[in-house]
Amino acid sequence: MHRITGKPGGDSLIEMSPTDSLNDEINGYHQHASSSTGSLQQGPSTTSLMPGVCIETCESLSTSLASMAPSDHSDSPQYQCQNLEQTSDSTGLSRKRALFLKYRSRIDKQHHSKDSVFFRDGARRIDFVLSYVDDKDDERKQERRRVFEANLVKVGLELETEDKLESEDGKTYFVKIHAPWEVLTTYADVLKIKVPFKVNDIPDNREMPMNWLSTPFRLPEHVMHPEPDYFTAPFNKSKSDFFLIDNKDTFFPPSTRNRIVYYILSRCLYIRDECGDKEKKGIKRLLNNGSYTAAFPLHDSRYWTRSRDANCESERYNLYKYWARFLCFFKEQPLDLIRKYYGEKMGIYFAWLGFYTEMLLFAAVVGTICFIYGFLTYDDNEWSKEICSEEIGGNIVMCPLCDKKCSFWKLNSTCNSSWQSHLFDNVGTVFFAIFMGIWVTLFLEFWKRRQARLEYEWDLVDFEEEQQQLQLRPEYETKCTNRKMNRITQEMEPYLPITSKCARTCLSGATVLLWISLIIACIIGVIAYRLAVYAAFASIMKNSPTNNLEVVGPYITPQLATSVTASCINFIIIMILNLMYERVAVWITDLEIPKTHLEYENKLTVKMFLFQFVNYYSSCFYVAFFKGKFVGYPGDYAYMFGKWSKLRNEECDPGGCLIELTTQLVIVMTGKQVWGNIQEALVPWMMNWWGSRKARSHPESLYSRWEQDNDLQSFGQLGLFYEYLEMVIQFGFITLFVASFPLAPLLALVNNIIEVRVDAWKLTTQFRRPVAAKAHSIGAWEEILNGVAVLSVVTNAFIVAFTSDMIPRLVYMYAYQPQGEINMKGYIDNSLSVFNISEIPLANRPEEGENPSWFNSSITTCRYRDYRYPPGHEKQYSHNMQFWHILAAKLAFIIIMEHVVFMVKYFVAWLIPDVPSDVMARVKRERYLVQEYLHNYEVEKLKIQLSQHSNNECTCTPMIYPSLPKHEVLSECL
């Protein structure tokens, strides 16, 4: 018999008689020496935890087990506890550790495997685990835990506590939580969780032609569809016999069970009722104040092997085997299994990522074709031939590109860059820019259809996210001391005064603007670096040994060196600012005190994306739309901060600025993706490896399932937020600037194939199992994607018009070709203006010794890239008519391209319905069946009640109406 004694103001102890101890030893169940000594058995199926009850110490263990081994004190806990103290002073930690493992092995030698998701009775499932380190000096934390756990027991949860002696570090307690059937049904009714009531009888007619071709990409049926397809309805506890309940233990899947338990944990008080302070509640606040160190649901097995327990599903193992391994990169994703194990919110993310990757395949194919077209038309590039020609390019002397340190140079020195530019700056660029504008629309519209199908299949059609998210954040309740009446609940609730809200919003907005200004300042600094270092590179590389290299020598130019080094510096600045601003964004969002979790995520999403947008894209915007556009001409150059700064604005290479935009895009985009994947995979692996280094050698019987999961990393509430952010930034790269680099979708496709498996691997192997959460869409990210899609049409139109040389070439070919032929002969000479060298100011002329040996006084003019009248003309050095024709053609192209693409976008959006017709039919069918079955259920119930009543009291025939027309009941539904 167990006797409970308590010490005022301290911990209570459970004392155990030698007889009880001996019986437990005989049965192979060391209840008090093991990890459940904090729980009391109340019959065969319930366990409750009394407030104020804790685990025995080594001294009490020695007393309770003394009778078992009176002659062998070396195995007694008392002897071992003394030994542990002695060894810490004498032989050190190694001896102490050996005795500790010996002690644990002795306790567990007759136990079943601790790598289990059940209580020690093997019947009750562990739905949640809380861990804490008991601090004897902090009585407030002890009191919070005692009251919190007692309140959990009051609402019907069952607890079982693992003693700290059973943990690896010898100081961590684990509280295992089980939700019995009564609790599950009660809260399933409260949360309106949908459960099956009838097997789906609608045939699946979505058979694809030549479906056998997809066989290599398929997964086994039991992995793709772990559950049959049912018609579902919100659970009603009073009508539980209406639903298909075959087994109460498995009726609610583990993801639903942990969601219900977490709902209870987030609302349970941790102060006594008589205190009256209802704000002191929720596991989040207990985690924040250190009362508990972690709270998580358990993985159901180790990821590399199935659980030995036949009652355990081992879904984690299936996810790792069929989804998380990289060798499965060509296989479809088991979305239903992901949703079943991790919840709908996680399933929606991977469904979106997989669909995005599939759609990238089409963009990558078209982009690769455009690149191949540029490669195949390499020899037809007339303007590059003229640049490389000794007769044309070799006789054209170009004006210096910088002051003092830059010399006069010949046009044919840019031969290689002009050939490279043709790979991306050709007619295919225009086609691909238009194609991507349409592709974006198709992607978003088809995703809406895919999302609608998932909403139906995953029972999210009538899901109201606001009901799940509109719970007050603990931080909001704590910081808002004012109260007002809620018109809906008629209860007093905290609120933030409008004056405080406005002040906080203004401060938050000012902080965002300050940081965006900081980013812009850093970008200006990089631009200044480009301007300053170009002259240095030009001077250094004039006689550089790299010029003599046969293969790469001609490609190493001052322009390339400046562009690559500036891009690398810019990337480093981006990553540093990114790390800093993440913390700032969270801080200013907390400063605003959002009321709900949904509001918090939306505010943080806007701030983070706005910052990332400026951080990642500003350098690309500079190269695309500003570089080479405001340079002036040799007699009147434009300077960045005025002539005193001597930082002359950059000019574009005669081959155009498009190749430099391509270089910038490749470095930033590829660098971000490679760094992101390394960081996502390596950091959690290293932390887990270090954290579990001591426990890896333990046998399965000692290294418990809750300890294994406790050693993993926490996924965090904003874990999915950063995954979405990474992909949306990538989406911006492949849409906003894709006209400059048709291979961007191909790089994104390769990255995403790796990203899916890296995300799956780290989620399955390196992180604790997150609490299942529902979501019927990707949320605010969908609106951001729509905004990026619209902006991408504008940016690509401007890139084609102002960054590439497509429009000037077409204007020359059709209007200014001197021989009236439709070709590009003479284009280079036509596109370069003439300047008299004698008119160049001394401040702009090269220093003595900078000019090449071939330059002499017989050369009187130099050329520069612009459309201006030559010297001697009455309007010398002012823009000529061809300049205005080209400008008009550029503006006309932008207007025409934007209108054509937007018309096609909106037509496609109108043409493709957001919800597939078969899904709409299934939704109507399910609503019809719910009404029909509920109607029949109520009629049958009424028959039984009236029949019993008539047998007991009267013999008259009851008046019932079993033949009510079905269409009358369902008219509103249909």
Helices and strands as residue ranges (DSSP letters): E 2-5, E 13-16, H 18-26, E 40-41, E 47-48, H 58-64, G 66-68, G 73-75, H 77-89, H 93-108, E 128-133, H 139-154, E 158-162, G 164-166, E 172-178, H 181-191, E 194-199, G 211-217, H 221-224, E 230-234, G 237-242, H 248-251, H 254-265, G 273-275, H 283-288, E 294-296, H 315-319, I 320-324, G 326-328, H 335-342, H 344-376, G 378-380, H 382-388, G 393-395, E 397-398, E 409-410, G 411-414, H 415-424, H 427-457, H 465-469, H 474-479, E 482-485, E 492-495, H 498-540, G 541-543, G 545-548, G 553-555, H 558-592, H 597-625, E 632-633, E 636-637, G 643-645, H 658-691, G 695-697, H 705-710, H 719-736, G 738-740, H 744-761, I 762-766, H 780-798, I 799-803, H 806-811, I 812-816, H 827-831, E 832-836, G 837-839, E 861-865, H 881-911, H 917-953, H 966-969
